[in-house]
């Protein structure tokens, strides 16, 4: 009888330990973080996306990822952490503090200028980090919601001022870069000389 009770206790302890370990190491979806040149066909074949309509410039659709957002503030710098993807996002893309670095809350910018703006963000160390970057199209598209909330296809935890944002990916064989539009809920490409908003991201280690 004693051996039986000890055996039960050991099994219970192992089970509880496994459960605690599992909950502490919540798996997340890993999205591509390095930039690529992508065709329309490749964009339309992205995983974790539900496409309502394919068009010659991209698609209309939304992410199928069950995002888990947490708004944080460090020294007044707001970030949004998504535990589902392991990504940390700039909450609003532009802030009053960033005006000192050549940008404004309502200013959009060309693709090259957007990359420069992010470099300046890293020089400053926004929220204490120096590895901010433009998102890949997969990362940016992971923010697309299936329906409008706060007037945009993006969770209201984010500022709604950034209606469409640049990604770091280019369209194959062109002078265009891919963008994600939260006003209409689609992914498309645009000339790098046109003007878009910026929402930097970083991968959490």
BAVOZA-708726 format. One record per atom (N, C-alpha, C): residue in one letter; x, y, z. Coordinates in pm, whole numbers, padded with zeros to 5 digits, always signed. Example, Ala and Ser with C-alpha at 12.3 -4.5 7.8 and 13.67 -1.06 7.14 Angstrom:
// residues 2
A+01319-00569+00780A+01230-00450+00780A+01320-00330+00780S+01285-00225+00708S+01367-00106+00714S+01290+00003+00787
//
This chain:
// residues 205
X+00083-00121+00000X+00000+00000+00000X+00087+00126+00000X+00192+00121+00081X+00281+00237+00090X+00350+00264-00043X+00397+00154-00108X+00462+00167-00238X+00365+00225-00341X+00240+00184-00332X+00139+00233-00427X+00118+00383-00410X+00109+00429-00284X+00089+00572-00257X+00209+00653-00306X+00332+00600-00281X+00453+00670-00326X+00454+00681-00478X+00413+00572-00543X+00407+00571-00689X+00310+00677-00741X+00194+00689-00678X+00094+00789-00716X+00150+00929-00698X+00218+00953-00587X+00275+01084-00558X+00381+01123-00662X+00464+01027-00700X+00569+01053-00800X+00508+01088-00934X+00409+01011-00976X+00342+01036-01104X+00275+01173-01103X+00210+01207-00992X+00143+01337-00980X+00244+01450-00988X+00357+01434-00922X+00461+01538-00922X+00515+01560-01063X+00541+01451-01135X+00591+01460-01273X+00490+01530-01362X+00362+01495-01346X+00256+01555-01427X+00245+01705-01401X+00250+01744-01273X+00241+01886-01237X+00361+01962-01290X+00480+01901-01278X+00602+01965-01327X+00595+01988-01477X+00544+01889-01550X+00530+01902-01695X+00432+02012-01730X+00323+02023-01654X+00222+02125-01680X+00278+02264-01656X+00353+02282-01549X+00414+02411-01517X+00514+02451-01624X+00597+02354-01665X+00697+02381-01770X+00630+02420-01899X+00522+02350-01933X+00451+02378-02057X+00393+02519-02056X+00331+02558-01941X+00270+02689-01934X+00374+02800-01933X+00493+02771-01878X+00598+02872-01873X+00664+02892-02009X+00654+02789-02095X+00716+02796-02226X+00608+02791-02334X+00522+02890-02333X+00414+02893-02430X+00471+02904-02571X+00434+02810-02657X+00485+02816-02794X+00423+02932-02870X+00499+02991-02961X+00442+03097-03044X+00474+03072-03190X+00401+03136-03273X+00419+03122-03417X+00538+03208-03459X+00636+03147-03522X+00753+03220-03567X+00731+03268-03710X+00738+03399-03728X+00719+03459-03859X+00855+03502-03915X+00865+03501-04045X+00991+03540-04111X+01030+03682-04071X+01157+03700-04033X+01203+03831-03990X+01307+03892-04083X+01356+03815-04180X+01453+03867-04275X+01380+03906-04404X+01430+04009-04470X+01361+04064-04587X+01386+03980-04713X+01285+03985-04802X+01293+03913-04928X+01227+03994-05039X+01260+03961-05163X+01185+04009-05278X+01076+03907-05306X+00951+03952-05312X+00838+03860-05321X+00747+03895-05438X+00697+03793-05507X+00601+03812-05614X+00460+03817-05556X+00366+03859-05638X+00226+03861-05595X+00181+03720-05557X+00222+03621-05637X+00185+03483-05610X+00237+03436-05474X+00359+03475-05440X+00415+03437-05310X+00340+03505-05196X+00301+03630-05217X+00224+03702-05116X+00090+03633-05093X+00028+03588-05200X-00102+03522-05190X-00093+03380-05134X+00030+03330-05117X+00050+03196-05064X+00102+03198-04920X+00099+03314-04857X+00147+03324-04720X+00065+03238-04626X+00132+03182-04526X+00061+03104-04424X+00001+03199-04320X-00086+03146-04238X-00152+03220-04129X-00238+03336-04180X-00289+03323-04301X-00371+03427-04362X-00499+03366-04421X-00611+03433-04399X-00736+03395-04464X-00766+03501-04570X-00764+03461-04697X-00782+03555-04807X-00928+03555-04853X-00988+03673-04849X-01126+03687-04897X-01129+03711-05048X-01026+03779-05098X-01024+03812-05240X-00881+03828-05288X-00845+03753-05394X-00715+03769-05457X-00728+03869-05572X-00633+03960-05580X-00632+04061-05686X-00492+04068-05744X-00478+04136-05859X-00347+04137-05924X-00243+04217-05849X-00285+04292-05748X-00189+04369-05668X-00166+04310-05529X-00230+04197-05498X-00211+04135-05366X-00335+04061-05321X-00387+04095-05206X-00509+04029-05157X-00578+04113-05051X-00704+04079-05030X-00783+04133-04919X-00808+04017-04823X-00773+04034-04698X-00790+03924-04604X-00748+03963-04464X-00725+03861-04382X-00689+03887-04243X-00606+03774-04187X-00542+03800-04076X-00459+03700-04009X-00545+03596-03939X-00496+03473-03934X-00565+03367-03861X-00497+03340-03726X-00397+03420-03694X-00325+03404-03567X-00410+03459-03452X-00416+03385-03344X-00487+03433-03225X-00390+03520-03143X-00382+03646-03182X-00287+03736-03117X-00321+03755-02969X-00218+03777-02890X-00234+03801-02746X-00153+03926-02713X-00219+04042-02717X-00150+04170-02704X-00144+04217-02559X-00034+04284-02528X-00015+04344-02396X+00052+04479-02415X-00017+04586-02378X+00037+04722-02391X+00127+04752-02272X+00249+04797-02302X+00345+04830-02197X+00400+04970-02221X+00453+05029-02116X+00514+05161-02127X+00645+05161-02050X+00753+05202-02119X+00885+05213-02058X+00937+05354-02077X+00952+05426-01967X+00998+05566-01972X+00912+05649-02067X+00784+05618-02070X+00692+05692-02155X+00685+05641-02297X+00767+05544-02333X+00765+05485-02467X+00670+05365-02469X+00567+05372-02549X+00466+05267-02552X+00499+05159-02654X+00486+05034-02611X+00505+04920-02699X+00389+04822-02679X+00367+04739-02780X+00266+04633-02771X+00337+04500-02792X+00328+04413-02694X+00390+04281-02702X+00284+04179-02743X+00316+04100-02844X+00226+03993-02888X+00289+03859-02851X+00239+03796-02748X+00297+03670-02703X+00269+03556-02801X+00174+03575-02892X+00143+03472-02991X+00252+03460-03097X+00320+03572-03125X+00424+03572-03229X+00563+03604-03175X+00571+03643-03048X+00700+03679-02992X+00753+03810-03047X+00662+03900-03089X+00703+04028-03146X+00666+04143-03053X+00749+04245-03055X+00721+04369-02984X+00704+04479-03089X+00592+04551-03082X+00558+04654-03179X+00563+04793-03117X+00604+04890-03198X+00590+05030-03161X+00440+05057-03159X+00388+05109-03049X+00243+05119-03035X+00178+05214-03135X+00243+05325-03164X+00178+05423-03251X+00260+05461-03374X+00380+05411-03386X+00458+05443-03506X+00525+05578-03498X+00454+05677-03451X+00511+05810-03433X+00466+05863-03298X+00551+05936-03231X+00515+05996-03104X+00575+06135-03097X+00533+06210-02997X+00584+06346-02983X+00736+06347-02965X+00787+06247-02894X+00931+06241-02873X+01006+06223-03005X+00945+06149-03099X+01015+06122-03224X+01021+06245-03314X+00947+06350-03282X+00953+06473-03361X+01094+06531-03359X+01167+06505-03251X+01303+06556-03240X+01397+06487-03338X+01350+06375-03396X+01434+06301-03488X+01381+06305-03630X+01318+06419-03665X+01281+06444-03804X+01149+06387-03846X+01060+06355-03753X+00930+06301-03790X+00821+06370-03711X+00697+06344-03749X+00583+06406-03684X+00471+06304-03676X+00376+06328-03586X+00273+06228-03562X+00186+06200-03684X+00170+06296-03774X+00085+06276-03891X+00163+06266-04022X+00294+06260-04015X+00376+06257-04135X+00392+06114-04186X+00374+06096-04317X+00409+05970-04381X+00542+05992-04453X+00606+05886-04494X+00738+05903-04555X+00766+05796-04659X+00864+05824-04744X+00906+05730-04845X+00980+05614-04780X+00994+05505-04855X+01049+05380-04801X+01189+05399-04744X+01277+05464-04818X+01413+05485-04770X+01415+05573-04645X+01328+05675-04643X+01319+05762-04526X+01266+05685-04406X+01176+05589-04432X+01121+05508-04323X+01232+05427-04257X+01320+05372-04338X+01432+05295-04284X+01526+05385-04204X+01544+05507-04255X+01628+05604-04184X+01564+05642-04050X+01431+05658-04050X+01360+05692-03927X+01378+05584-03821X+01376+05458-03866X+01395+05347-03772X+01538+05345-03720X+01635+05376-03804X+01773+05385-03757X+01787+05491-03648X+01719+05604-03667X+01722+05709-03565X+01655+05663-03436X+01549+05584-03453X+01480+05527-03337X+01575+05439-03256X+01656+05362-03328X+01753+05274-03262X+01865+05354-03196X+01903+05463-03258X+02007+05548-03199X+01960+05603-03065X+01833+05635-03061X+01774+05687-02938X+01754+05577-02835X+01728+05456-02881X+01701+05345-02790X+01559+05347-02741X+01464+05348-02835X+01322+05354-02799X+01286+05238-02707X+01223+05270-02594X+01182+05172-02492X+01300+05090-02440X+01422+05142-02462X+01540+05073-02412X+01601+04973-02508X+01551+04969-02634X+01600+04872-02732X+01661+04942-02853X+01755+04872-02917X+01827+04928-03031X+01820+04837-03154X+01721+04749-03157X+01710+04655-03269X+01573+04662-03338X+01516+04782-03342X+01390+04801-03412X+01415+04793-03564X+01313+04753-03639X+01324+04742-03785X+01186+04752-03847X+01185+04768-03979X+01058+04757-04050X+01014+04612-04044X+00885+04585-04033X+00840+04445-04030X+00847+04381-04168X+00855+04250-04172X+00834+04178-04298X+00684+04182-04328X+00647+04145-04448X+00505+04149-04482X+00426+04047-04399X+00489+03932-04367X+00421+03833-04282X+00395+03890-04143X+00494+03960-04089X+00478+04018-03955X+00371+04127-03955X+00376+04216-04054X+00277+04324-04061X+00137+04269-04084X+00126+04167-04169X-00005+04109-04199X-00063+04035-04079X+00023+03996-03985X-00027+03927-03865X-00114+04018-03780X-00109+04149-03806X-00190+04246-03730X-00329+04266-03791X-00351+04216-03912X-00479+04238-03980X-00593+04163-03912X-00694+04237-03870X-00812+04178-03808X-00917+04146-03915X-01009+04057-03883X-01111+04015-03979X-01223+04117-03995X-01237+04207-03898X-01341+04310-03906X-01289+04440-03846X-01357+04548-03876X-01312+04678-03829X-01337+04696-03679X-01241+04757-03614X-01253+04794-03475X-01185+04930-03461X-01258+05025-03408X-01205+05161-03398X-01179+05219-03537X-01256+05171-03634X-01246+05224-03770X-01134+05165-03853X-01064+05062-03803X-00952+05004-03875X-00953+04852-03859X-00887+04784-03953X-00872+04638-03944X-00748+04604-03861X-00744+04659-03740X-00633+04633-03649X-00685+04651-03507X-00628+04577-03415X-00674+04583-03276X-00660+04725-03222X-00759+04773-03145X-00755+04910-03092X-00644+04935-02991X-00568+04830-02953X-00453+04852-02866X-00348+04937-02938X-00352+04935-03073X-00262+05015-03154X-00326+05149-03188X-00242+05249-03210X-00292+05377-03260X-00353+05356-03398X-00465+05425-03424X-00530+05410-03554X-00478+05510-03657X-00381+05593-03619X-00330+05695-03711X-00252+05633-03827X-00191+05517-03804X-00115+05453-03911X-00207+05364-03993X-00268+05422-04095X-00367+05349-04175X-00301+05243-04264X-00180+05270-04311X-00108+05172-04391X+00040+05189-04361X+00113+05078-04358X+00252+05083-04316X+00344+05012-04416X+00466+05061-04422X+00569+04997-04504X+00613+04867-04439X+00654+04771-04523X+00729+04655-04476X+00870+04667-04533X+00959+04580-04490X+01095+04582-04542X+01111+04499-04667X+01005+04432-04713X+01010+04345-04831X+00981+04423-04960X+01050+04387-05065X+01028+04450-05195X+00951+04356-05286X+00887+04415-05387X+00820+04335-05490X+00925+04292-05592X+00927+04165-05625X+01028+04110-05715X+01031+04185-05849X+01152+04222-05892X+01173+04281-06023X+01114+04420-06040X+01105+04497-05932X+01045+04630-05943X+01106+04725-05841X+01064+04851-05849X+01106+04950-05751X+00991+04975-05653X+00922+04868-05619X+00810+04875-05527X+00842+04797-05399X+00776+04835-05292X+00786+04761-05166X+00645+04724-05121X+00637+04617-05042X+00507+04571-04995X+00460+04652-04875X+00329+04675-04870X+00269+04748-04759X+00146+04674-04710X+00107+04702-04587X-00016+04645-04530X-00107+04761-04495X-00232+04752-04543X-00328+04860-04528X-00435+04820-04427X-00438+04892-04315X-00534+04861-04209X-00667+04934-04226X-00671+05027-04319X-00796+05097-04346X-00891+05010-04426X-00836+04935-04522X-00919+04851-04608X-00893+04702-04586X-00795+04668-04505X-00768+04528-04476X-00706+04452-04590X-00603+04509-04650X-00540+04437-04760X-00388+04453-04760X-00324+04367-04838X-00179+04370-04859X-00155+04401-05006X-00073+04501-05032X-00046+04542-05170X+00097+04596-05178X+00136+04641-05296X+00270+04700-05312X+00255+04845-05358X+00359+04922-05335X+00358+05062-05372X+00499+05105-05406X+00511+05208-05489X+00642+05258-05526X+00716+05309-05403X+00846+05283-05395X+00922+05323-05279X+00932+05476-05266X+00894+05547-05371X+00895+05692-05366X+00765+05751-05317X+00665+05666-05294X+00537+05714-05239X+00546+05720-05087X+00438+05763-05024X+00442+05792-04880X+00350+05699-04801X+00407+05637-04701X+00334+05549-04610X+00372+05578-04465X+00296+05520-04374X+00329+05529-04232X+00429+05420-04195X+00476+05425-04072X+00576+05330-04025X+00535+05276-03888X+00540+05145-03870X+00523+05086-03737X+00635+04987-03716X+00742+05028-03648X+00857+04939-03626X+00822+04820-03538X+00905+04717-03550X+00886+04594-03474X+01023+04543-03434X+01025+04457-03334X+01149+04388-03297X+01112+04247-03249X+01204+04156-03269X+01184+04018-03224X+01235+04007-03081X+01152+03951-02994X+01193+03932-02855X+01274+03804-02843X+01383+03812-02775X+01472+03696-02759X+01411+03596-02663
//
